[in-house]
Amino acid sequence: MELDPWHGIDEEGPVFGDAFPPRAGEILRQVLDGTSAGVGVLDPQLRYAYVNPTLARMNGVPAEEHVGRTIAELLPGIDAREDVLWQVLADGIPREVTSSGHTRAGSDRERRYWHGAYHRLEDNGKTIGLVGIVLEVTDSREQQRDLERARARLAMMDRAATMIGTTLDMATTCEELVQFLVPDLADIATVEIIPSDLDTDVRPAPRGVLRMRRAAMAAPDGLMDRVRAFGAPGEHVDYQPGSAIPRCLASGRPIRENLATDAAISRSAPNPERIDAYRALGYHSALVVPLSARGEPVGTVSMIRTGDSPAFSDEDVVAAQDLAGRAAISLDNARRYTREHHIALELQRALLSGPSLPHSGMEIASRYRPSGSSALVGGDWFDSMRLPGGRTLLVIGDVMGHGVAAAVDMSHYSAMLRVVAAEGLPPHLILERMDLLMARVASERPASCLLALADPDQGVCTYSSAGHLPPAVLGADGAIRLLQVPAGPPLGTGFGGYTSVTGPCGPGRTLLLYTDGLVERRGEDIDDSLTRFSGLRLPGGAPLDDVLDLLLAQLVDEDVEDDVAVLAARFLPRRP
């Protein structure tokens, strides 16, 4: 058998036995052409008979120019260890060998290394050549440098995971990102955010101009004041067509620019008037990376190097993209949260109007405080309804869950309760009717609710609870006493089983109805929370508005984790 079939592998492929299908040669050619390893066949004189495309690229020589030439003739710059190849031909024992040097393919390495495995080819006991499989490897020093760079990059990503996106606040996340970038990756860093539909105070941008909101900025102390002159956090910055940030957003790819000339600065800057100011600050290299999440752009992060800092490298671009990708997810989550929080809050405020005026024998006051940044708006509500006979029904409730859905469900509960209460039923039967009605609506969330039916003429209040915290009475002496009211299941469960209790509630006493956000704290048992609440001292004879303000000041932090609703009612002395 001759080696001509290997020469003509593009036509027929090598010869196979009967065990292989007729097109086995074509299949083998596809495998050899597609592999990332270099494959070559040498004849008994160690002349090339075939090379695959990968080996041709490694050697920097077209495949057809290999045929009929030895390795030494073709690549004199390589120590190919032909002595080992002759041994494989002689004894048929496969061997592996490492060779080094330079091929005709360009490389920035001082020396290239290849690891090859060689096997003797035989046909009916006759040696017809060798096949070699070759992979290029880097030297140990370069491998070590690559490993160290990879470890440093992973360590940076680990630090970023704990330092960027710690809250659902966009401003905080943007600030965390720029503080992380300076000074490790940049001398100056800014984050620009695409204005949202909640930015109602943004004036229209001129035609063709991109207007972005600067969300954060970081720079060394010596540069910060001068950099802020280009746009402080919270301000909107206009970018001319073709400048770096619009191009970055349009392409969705990083923009790296060398700002060595005035023309380059003029093209990259938001407007060309900044050339002198940028030069004074020593700007020479810029990198703009898009912030995008779920396929939608959020904004950009811009990095500047000044003075003696080196220009941005390819590794810097990759690292910046990784950081931007992590930050963009956090920013998108914060943006979605902010939008939903805003919608839910506006909806709740619209639905949660102040309670209606009671009968003349009592006065009421209320407070509502939405949750802070750690939770969504909830479904808290309160109300008061004037009923026949001088009675007033006081209501406070809390729909389970948070967000827009909870606020909508709250409106349903509030409206339905007004309809049911108008029938003149006692409090526990109002809750029974509400529970049955809301249980039939599968989409409604359960809700706790507390009713207090005040009768000034009789000097009593009748209470009934659907899984709500107990009411409290503030006496004239300033002490707070919790009332024992049996709590049935929440509304909407369909279990029923509510009871009413009646107690005195004459002049000089202030009735307090509240939601759990007033007293509950993370990690604290609810009994301890109620004990802390009842241990407060408030001016029992002060105006109701003052009482509620003092109550909130003592119990509620600025960044409260849940909504707070409080309804206060006081019987007035009877007129003679």
N, C-alpha and C positions, 0 to 999 in steps of 0.2 A: 504493500500500500504506500502511495506517495502522499506528500503533504499538500498536494494541490487542492484537495477539498477544503482545507483551512484557508488557503489563499482565496478561494472562491466562496467563502461562507455567505457573502451577500447574495449569491446565486442559488446554491444548492444546500450549503451547510455541510458539516462533517458527515462521514458515513456512519450509520448506526446498524446494529444487528436487527434481526427480524422482530425482536421483542418491542421495538419502538415503532410508533405510528409513522406513516409516510412523511408527515410534516414535522417530525421531531427536530430536523435541522433548523427549520424556521423558528420553532419554539426556542431552541437553544440560542439562536442569534438574538431574539428579542430579550432573553435573559441577560446575555452578555452585554448588549448595547445599553440596557437599562440599569445595570448595577453601578453602585457608587465606588466599587473597587476597580482598580486597574487590572486588566487581564491580558496576558500576552502569551503567544505560542512561539517557541523557538525550535528550529530544526536541529538535527544532530551536530551541526557546526555552530550552534548558538546564534544563528541568524534569525531575525524576526520573520515569522510566517503570517502572523496575525496579531493585531492589537485592537482592543475595543475602544470606543470613544473616550472613556475616562482615562485610560492610560495615554492616549494620544494627547489629551489636554494636560496631563501631568508633565509629559515630556516636552510639550510645546512644539510638536512636530505633527503634521497631518498623518493620518493612519497609513495612507498608501506609500509614504516616503520611508516608513519603517521596514517594509518588506525587502528581504535580501540583505539587510545590513545588521551587523552585530551591535551590541549595546555600546561597546567602546568606540566603534566608528560613528555611531549616531550621537552619542552623548559622552564626549571625552571628559566632561567635568564631573562625572560620577564614578565613585568607587563601587562598581557593581558586584564585586566579589565573584568574578567568573570562575575562580578556583572551586568555589562551593558548587556552582552549577555543573561543572565538569564531573564532580564527584556524584551528583545525583544521576547524571547520564550513565556513569560507570557502574554504580551498584544498585540503582533503583530505589534507594532509601530517601523518602521525602525529607527535605530540610527547610528550615526557616533561617532567614538572613536579614540583617539590617544594613542598608547601604546609605550613603550620604553624599552630598555635593550639591550641584546645581544643574538643572535641565535648561532647556531653551525657553521654558515658561517663566515669565517675570515673577519675582518674589521680593518682598522687602526683608526677608529673613537672612541672617548672616550665613546660615547653612541649613539645608533641608534634609529631612530624614525620611526613609521609606522602610517599611517592614514587609518582606515578601515570603511567601510559602511556595515551594517549587516541587513539582511531581513529574516523574518520568512518564512519557506516553509510549505505549506499546501496541503493536498490531500483530496478532498471531506469533507472539514471542519475539518480534523484531522491534528494536527501539526506533521510534520515529521522531522523537524530540522531547521537549519539556513544555509544561504549562505553568505559568507563574501568576499568582494572585498578589497584588501589591496594594498596600495602604500607606498613605503619607501620615507621618506623626510629627509632632513638634518636639523640640529638644526639651530636656527636663527643666532648664531655667525658664524657658518661655511658658511651659506648662505651669510651673510654680507661680509665675507672674499672673497668668490667666486665672489660676485657682485663687490667688490672693485677691484679685480684682472681683472675682465672683463672690467670694466670701464677704468682702467689704460692701458689695452691692446688696447682698442678702441681709447683712446686718443693718444697712440703712433702711431697707424695706421693713424690717422688723420694728425698728424704732418709729418709722412713719406710721405703722399700724396702731401704735399706742399713743401717738402724739397728734395725729390728724384725724378729725372727725369724731371728737370725744363727745359732742353734743349735737342736737338737732337745730342748732342756730347757725345760719349761713355766715353771719359776720364772724363768729368765733371760728368756724372751720376755715374760712379764708385767711384769717389771721394766723391760725396754726400752720397753714401751708407756707406762707411767706416766711414766718419765723423759722421754719424747718429748713428752708432753702438758703437762707442767709446765716452765716457766710460759707457754708459747706459747698454749695453749688453756684452761688451767685453773690455779687456785691450788692445788687439791688434787685428786689423782686416785687412784683405787683400782681394782683388778681383783678381782672375785669369780668363783670357778670352782665349777661344780656338782661336788660330791664324786663321785669315781669309786668303782667297786667295789673298788679297791685301797686306799681309805682305811678300813682295817679298824678303826682306833681311834676312829672317829667315833661318839659316843653318839647314840641316837635323838633326833630333834627332837620337841618337844611337838606335840600335834595342831594342825594348821592352820598351823604355823610353817615357814617355808622356811629351811633351814640351808645356808649357802654357806661355802666356804673362801676366806679372803682371801689372795690370791696375791701381791699387790704393792701398794705405797703410795708416793706421792711428795708432798712438800709443802715449802715453804720451811723453812729451818732454824728460824725463829722459831715455826713452827706444828707441826713434825714431832712433838715430844714429846707435845703435847696431842692431836694427831690419833691417835697410836698408842694412846691410852687407849681408843679406840672399837673396837680390834681390830687387832693387829699382823699382818704377813704370817705365814702358817702357822696362824693361829688360825681357828676357825669362828665365824661371826657369824649370829645368828638374826634373821629379818625377819618382822615382824608381817604378818598378812593385809592386803592393800590398800596396803602401802607401795610405794615407787617400784620397787624391784628386782623383787618378785614381779609387779607389773603389767607391767613391761617384758618379763619372760620370757614372761608369759602372752600378750601381744599380739604379741611379736616386733618391736616398734617402739620408737623412742626415746621417752623420757619427759622432757619439759622442764618444769620447775616454777619458779615464782617463790615464794620462801620469805619473803614479806614479813610474814606473820602467824604467830602461834604455831599456829593451826589448820593452816596449810599445812605447817609443819615437823612437827607431830604426825602428819599423814597420810603424809608422805613418808619420815620417819625409820624406821630399823629398829624402834625402840620410842619411845613418847611421852616417856619419861623423859629424853630427850636435848635437850629444847627449850632449857633454860638453857645447856647446854654449847655447843650450836650457836650460840646468840645471842652468847655470849661470844667465839666465834671469828669472828663476823661473817658467817656463812653468809647468802647472800641469793638465790642462783640455783643450781639443780642441773640436770644433764643426765645421764641414764642411757641407755646405748646397748647393745643386745644384742650378744653375741659368738656368732655361729652360723656353722657351716660344714657343707656338704653336707646342708643342711636340718635339722641337729640343733643344739640350743643347747649352747654350751660354757660360757657365763657372761655376765658383764656388765662394762662399764667405766663407772665413775661419776666425774663431774667436778663440782667445786664451785668457785664464785667467791665471794670474800669482799671485805669492805671496799669500796674505790672501784672495783673491777673492774666493767665493764658486764655486764648480764645476757646470757645466751646468745642469739645471733641465729640466724636461719634458716641463714645461711651457716655458722655454727659447728656447727649440727646436721649439715649435709651433710658438712662436713669430718670431723667425729667419726665419722660413719657410714663414710666411706671408710677412715679409719684402722682402725676396728674390723673392717671386712671383711678388710683385709689381715692384721691381727693374728690374727683368728679362724682363718684358714687355717693359719697357723703354729702356733697353739695346738692345733688339731685334729691336725695332723701330729705334734706333740710328744706329745700325749696317746695317739695310736695307737702311736707308737714306745714310749712308756713302758709301755703295757699289753703289747705284744708282747715287749718286753725282759724284763719281769717274768715273763711266762709261760714264755718260753724259758729264762730263768735258773733258775726253780724246777724246770722239767722237767729241765734239764741237771744240776742239783745232785742231783736224785732219781736220775737214771740213772747219774751219774758218782760212784758210791760209791768209797771208798778201795780201793786194790788189795788183793787177798787176801794172806794171809801167805805168804811164800816158805818154802822149806825152811830147815832150821836152819843151813845153811852160809852164809847171806847175810842182809843186812838191807836194807830199802827204805824210802823216804820219798817223798812227792809233794806238789805244790802245784798249785792251780788258781786263776787269777785271771781273772774275767770282764772283758770289754772295758769301756772307759769310755763316755762319753756320745756318742762320735762313731761308734759302730758297734753293730750288734746282736750278741747272743750268738752264738757260732759253734758248730761241731760237734767241738771238741777232746775227745779222750778218752784215758785210759791204763788199763792193767790189768796184772795179773800172775797167772799160773796155775801151780800146782804140777803137775808131770808126773812120771811114774814115773822111777826111777833117780836121785832127788835133784836133778833138773833143774827150773829155773823159767823159764817163758816170760814175758819182759817185752814189753809192747805199748804203743805210743803212736801215735795217729792223728789226722787232722784232715779232717773232711768239708768239702768245698768249699761256700762260701756261709755265710749267717748266718740267724738267726731260728729260729722254732719248727720249721720243716721240717728245718733242718740238725740240730737237737738230736734230732729223732725218727729221722732217718736214722742218726745216730751210734749210737743205741741198737740199731738193726738190725745195723750192722756189728759192734758189740761182742758182741752175742748170737751172731751167726753165727760169729764168729771163735773163740769159746769152744767151739762144737760142732766146728768143723774141727780146732782144735788138739788136742782130746781124742783124735784118731785117731793121734797120735804121729808125724806127718809132720815132716820137716825144715822150717826156716823158709821156704825158697823155694817148696816145694810147698804149704805152707799158703797162701801168697799166690796161687799159681796157682789153687788151688781157690776161694779167696775171690773172685778176679777173675772167674772163670767164673760163679759163683753170683750175684754181684751184678750182672753184666752182663745176666743174664736178667731182672732186675727193672728195667724201663725207668724207673720212678719214682724209683729211688735215685740220689742224686748221687754222683759220683766222690769218692774219698777217698784221701789219702796215708796210708801206714802204715809203721812201722818195727818189726821184730821182733828181739829179742835173746834167744837161747836160752842161758841161763847154766848151766854145768855145774861146780859148785864142786869136785867130786871130781877132775875133769880140769884145773881151773884155766883153762878157756877159755870163750869166748862165740862163738856163731855168729850172724851178722847177715844180714838180708835186708831190702831197702828197696823200697817201692812209691811212688816219687816223693817220699820224705820227706827232710828235712834230715839230715845225717850225725850219728851219735852222737859223743859226746865222752867222754874219760877224764880225770878229775882225779887227778893223781899225788900222792904223799905230799909232794912239794916244793911243791905249790900251783899247778903249771902245768897248763894245759888243752890237750889235744891232740885234734884232730879225726881221726876214723877214716875211712879211705877205703872206703866201701861203695857198690858200683854201684847206682844208682837206676833201677829199672824204671818202667813207666808206673803211674799211679794205679790203685787198685782200681776195678772197675766199668766199665772201658773195654773189657774183653774182649781186649786185645792180648797179655797174658801176657809171658813172657820174663824171669823173675826168677832171680837167682843168690844163692848164699850165700857168705859169707867167714867164716873163723874166725880168732880172735886170742886171745892170752893175756889173762887177766883175773883175776890172783891177788890175794891180800890186799894191802891198802895202796892199792889203786886204787878209784876211785869212778866208776861208769858213769853218764853223764847222757844221758837221752833227753828231747826237748823239741819243742814245736811252734813254728811260725815267729813267733808273737807275741812270743816271748822275745827274738829277735834282730833281726827285720826292722823297718826304719823307713822312713817315707815319703820318697821321693826318694833313697834310698841303695841302691847296688848290693848284691845279696845276698852277693857275695864279700867286699865291704867289711864287711858286717854280721858275717859269720862270722869275719873277721880280728879285728874289735873284740872279739867274744866270746872267741876263743881267746887274746887278749892279757890277759885278766883273771887276777888272782892271788887264789886262795881258800885258806883253811886246809885242806889235804888231810886232816889227821887229826882235824878237828872233827866233832862229831856231825852226822849227815846233815841233821837239821832246821835246824841252824845254817848249814850250807853252803847249803841252798836259800834261806833267808832272806837271806843275804848276796848270793847270786846275783841274786835278784829286786831287792834294794835297789840294786844297781849297774847293772842293765840295764833295769828296767821303771819307767816313769813312772806317776804316779797315774792319769793319764788315758790309759792305753794304748789304742791304736786297734784291737787285736785280742785275742782270748782268749789266755791263756798257760797252758800245761800243762807241767809238768816232772816227770819220774820219775827218782829217783836210786837206784842199787843199789850195794852194796859187799859184796865177799867177806869173810868173817870168817876169822881164822886158825884152822887146824885144831886141835882139842883133842887133847892128847897121849893 
